[in-house]
Amino acid sequence: MNRDSYIFIAFCVFMLLVGMRWRQRWKEARKKKTEAGVPKNQRPKVAAAGEPEEVRVRRLRREKRVRLFTIVQLVVLFGLLVFMIPALVKDIADPGGIVWQNFVLRALIFLFAIYVFTIGYIKIFRKKSEDREER
């Protein structure tokens, strides 16, 4: 298998993970109505103040799953980025000239992967700091 196949497989795995996450979010959004009068960013604080033990355990378990999913997503994205860098360099340094279709497609995938990687990285460390503040 050549390098492009590995890049394609990594991108497919990444899209599968993103699709699973979107499906999970949409399923939860349809199942559960939002609480009236409480801003979205304040709900965990309000819920933590007077929630029963069983609800708190389920919420913490869900947060751990989301955190684990985000870490797996970051690992897959990092692998995609590692495989994309040599392909982009090869496209630029090719003595036959740049094949613009390949270069633009790889550059877009690379930039999108960097964007999602950065957002996920910020999400992980923001949650980590919020967890420390709660304790």
PEJO-V880450 format. One record per pair of residues at least 6 apart in sequence whose ideal C-beta (glycine too) atoms are under 7 Angstrom apart, sorted by the first residue. I is the first residue (numbers start at 1). J is the second residue. Records with the same first field share a line. If there is no record, write none. Layout:
# PEJO-V880450
I=J  J
This chain:
# PEJO-V880450
3=83  86  87
4=87
6=83
7=80  83  84  87
10=76  79  80  83
11=80  109
13=76
14=76  77  80
17=72  73  76
21=69
35=43
38=46
47=59
67=124  127
70=120  123  124
71=124
73=120
74=117  120  121
77=113  116  117
78=117
80=113
81=110  113  114  117
84=106  109  110  113
87=106
88=106  107  110
91=98  99  102  103  106
92=98
